[in-house]
């Protein structure tokens, strides 16, 4: 039987400070929980609200729907909730491209970018320390399980770029059109904040400024950061 303390712990993990304190995060949904298990993420506790759902979930604890609703971040809980240990960041492999995010704040954008990295085979995603936490429930919901396959690292982005041997490319409105660029087999692609783009301090570490050409007249002044990341990663892989 689920205890009040267990419910309290799971609810507390909606906040970053408690995720950091306990080294735990919560994911919801049968598909996402399954993916994390299949890709070797270590579970702390699994909760289900239906005995039939325990099939395939070893050591899952059957809980009343009311208790799962208390623990859930969703308006309509899916019936499967997993609490997982936050994995340690892996050493970065610089033989391929890396994506770096400078103060991306929207959980949906970060979650989508994690999915894009997974789709395009980008193994490492570097985030500035003021980027939204990748274990935020809304981020995890948007990743659809891709969080299990992308190495997430939070660090001082300016310092990292100063010391890397990889060529650094940054997305700017006034950059050179990416379609005409000769892109190397490895490098770093820096994407900026939704409202302000790449910060001045980080921009000073960017060697190549690239942009996505605009074809429409009187159109939007900029692209969503996740959409722009998709276009640029597609161009990197196409070449």
Secondary structure, DSSP 8 states (H G I E B T S, - for coil): ---HHHHHHHHHTTSHHHHHHHTEEEEESHHHHHHHHHTT--EEEEEESSGGGGTT-TT-EE--HHHHHHH-SSSS--SEEEEEE--------TTS-EEEESS---HHHHHHHHHHHHHTT--EEEEETTS--TTSHHHHHHHTTGGGTSEEEEE-HHHHHHH--S-EEEEEEEEEEGGG----SS-EEEE-BTTTBS-HHHHTT-SEEEE----SSS--SS--HHHHHHHHHHHHHH-
